[in-house]
Amino acid sequence: MRGDRARPGPLVELDIESLDLEAQGVAHHEGKVVFVSGALPGERVRAEIRRRKPRFDTADTVSVLRESSLRARPRCPHFGVCGGCSMQHLDAGGQLAVKQRALEDQLRHIGKVQPDTILRAVAGPPWGYRYRARLSVRHVAKKGGVLVGFHERGSSYVADMQQCLVLPAEVSQLLLPLRELVASLSLRDRMPQIEVAVGDTGSEAGLCIALVFRVLQTPTDDDLALLRSFARQRSLEIWLQPKGPDSIELLCDREGDAGGVSALAYRLAEFGITMPFRPTDFTQVNHAINEVLVRRAVSLLDPQPSDRVADLFCGLGNFSLPLARRAGRVVGIEGSRALVQRAADNAAFNGLADRTEFETRNLFEIDPQRWAALGGFDRVLIDPPREGALEVCKAISSELGVAPTRIVYISCNPATLARDAGVLVHVGGYRLSAAAAVNMFPHTSHVESIAVFDRP
């Protein structure tokens, strides 16, 4: 719900029929679809029309006339203004149900497939889970100085945030001190973002928090002294990023000392694995859910001691190394040479170098001949970016090479999973044995999922 605007649109009463993938209520009015922010299925709301399009309108909830039993009171005082969350008004069970239904709908409508079994959704702590974040920084004189936080909903403006309940409390408590720090720097107008990465190795030292300051000009000696002092006082790692993500350099460790060594890492305790990482490396935002997801993926793939297993889009080895505890051999394939090297380093760090190998290949351009040349795999895990793994699925579904008996596909986009599932089932002859939603991002509309494909 939202307050009045300078130029309010017309008010209408709407019956909400469902939720879309952006957590907007879906209604119909005068023959058109209306997408209504802040509304839930089964509710009747008074809404303000925000924008009219030829085929649909968008609106904001002004008041709820008939409330859903699934409606929850948002815990965050910034909800509705900050664009970081879109579902705090829906209770935890409702969020899971919406995401599971979104997954099933996409599989049915896009892939023309239906899983034999719907697995229990993967869920975890709903608050303090976000171990990665990109905070925007703006010096706004009209608002009294520097703002640090997420963008406002549907806007390029930075929300005036005092706290963030989906960040760990230790990170949330930094939002206001970071405003003061940036305001004291000479380059406050040349620092557009601060990347946050949090590690937890389970030691008495607690969480390791790394802040990566994007700097568009060289910091002065005074700036560097202020940054080191901030790190020392709050036991943080400070990194500087002058160019792209690979340009980051550790300015100081948690003692504020230059020349230190980063302590960033996360654990996969069930498999006895510790994964060091750099703060701009891709790691899952939600470490608690990642542990459950890795456990579920390894269990579903069920690698045997004699199996040769492929981990496609392997990144740092998040799935490769746990799989190597169970399989005979794991081959991790990734498009980034730097990530491949770090995956190999992580395998060596965990004593798994003799059971793993890592290759740099562009999996978006793989074809049946290149796939067959890899030598055949008994089982395959696929964990692609949002674009999905269409060429991989085409290659696996071809008649060249030995088809793996089981595939586990981890997805961060149900639409591309559904498209690829259609290829594996209708072209490759696989059966979609099971699927489940994964609530990696509670209170957001983001849908992560896992699917299992078996050869008949």
MIMAR-361313 format. One record per residue (C-alpha): x, y, z. Coordinates in steps of 0.05 Angstrom, whole numbers, plus 5000, padded with zeros to 4 digits. Example, Ala and Ser with C-alpha at 12.3 -4.5 7.8 and 13.67 -1.06 7.14 Angstrom:
<sites>
524649105156527349795143
</sites>
This chain:
<sites>
500050005000502350714989500651425007497851984964501752254906501952954878498052714816493652134839490551674787483351424788481150974845477850304829475449704870478449044847477748304864484647984864484847314828492147104833499447334839504247424782511747264784513247964810508547854870503348334842496048174849492448024784485448294773480948484714477449154704473549394644476148814601483548914618488448574664490649004723497048854761496349104832502249194879500949024952494848594938493847844952489447314920482347304948482548024970478148604949482149244948481449974931487150134884489950734848491350654774498650824764499750694690495350514631497850074574494049824513493549114540494049214616494149724672498449754735495849994802497750084875493549834934490750424974486550015023484449295033476849205036476948445045483348155073486547495056488047015113495146975085496547715095502147865144504348515176511048715144516548735196520849235159518949975166521750095097517349575062513449875004518650414992525050004989525249564927529149004961523048604983516248504950512847964992513348165066505748255066504947505050506246985105511846485097507345895078503946325026510546534996512645814987506045624956506346194906513346014885511745274879505645434837509745914793514645344780509244854762505645354717512045504678513644774669506644634643505745244598512845334570515844634573509344244565511843784620509443574689513743274744511942574769513142824840512843514872518243504926517743894991520044604979526744805007526045355059530245675114530746275161526546855132530647415164538047585166539447105109542447565057549947455058551047824993548448514974550049094928548549744965547750384924551051014949548751724934550552394963543752754965544353454995536653534998536252925045541753165090547752785062549652095039544751515030546850785031541850245014537649914961533850294907526750514920521450074888520950224814525850794819533250974811533051354877536551054937531850884995532951265060534250625100535850595174536149835176535049215134532048595165534048105110541448285120545147985179544348435240551848585238551148855167544549225180547949595237553149865188548250255144548350895185555850875202557250775128553451415112558051795159564251455132562751605059560752315076567752415106571452185043574052634989570952174936563952144965561152344897565451834861563351214900556950934870556350274907558849834963558749084953557548665015559947955022559447545086562946905104562246425162567245885176564145695242569945955284569546375347571246985305564046965280561947265213567247545166564348165133567748445071565949125040568049274969567950024955567150194881571950784872571751214808577751624829584051464869582951534944587452024980591951825038586852115086581351705053585451065061586851225134579351325147577650665113582850285152580450585217573250395200575549675186579449635251573849905295568649425266572948825249571548865174575348715111575749315064576849214989577349734934574649634863577350154813574649794751571049144738569848594789576648274776580248924794578748864868584548914918584548794993586049455026586149175096584148575137579648565198585248865240585749455192592649215169594949255097598148625068593448165106589947545081582447505069578547055117572347015071569746295066563545885076562645175100558944565075559444215142556043555122561443445070567243715111568544265060570844985070570345445009574746065009572146604961573347314939567847824953565947914880565947164864559046874852556646524915549546394936546246974974543246515026548546065058543545675101539245495040545445344999547544815050540644485045540644554969547444224962545343655008538843564969542343594901547643074920542342614950537942674888543642574839545741974881552741884851555941204860563341084876564640854805560941434771564041974728559942604742559643274707558343924744556444434690557145174705561144954766563545634790567845564852566044824860559944924904557044254880563343944850566943844916561143544955559843084895567142874896566042604967561142094937562941984863569041664831570942274790567842964781569143414721567344144733566244584672565745334674566445914624570946354668578246154670579146524736573446134769576145474742582845614774579545794840575245164837581644754828584845124886578844974929579244244911586544224931584944604996579844075014584143474994580043314932584843474876585742734858578242634849576643264809578543624746576244294720575844554649574445234618569145174563563545624537557545194552552945674515556345454450557144714463554544244409553343494406560343354378563843754433559443424485561042724460568442894460568243004535567942254543561042114572558242184642554041734685550642324719550443074707548943674751547044324715547044994752546645534699545546284704538746594688539746464613539145714626542745154591539245064524545344854483547444364538540544044539540544004463547343674464545443174518538943014480542642874414544242164392551742284399555442044461553141664522546941964554547342044629542341634668540442214714540742974711539643454768538244164744538744754793535245374765534646104784529546234729523445774723522046004651528845774624528445134666521644994634524345114564530344664576525944134610521844114546528143944506530443404554523543074556520843154486527443094448532042724495526942224520528042374594522642354646521742944693521742534756521343084808521543834820521344324878521645064892527445334933526145964974533146244966530546964972524947005023520347615016522247704943519047434880525447074859524146334847529845834852528345104838531144404830528943874780530843144769530942804700531642054691532941624631527241104624
</sites>
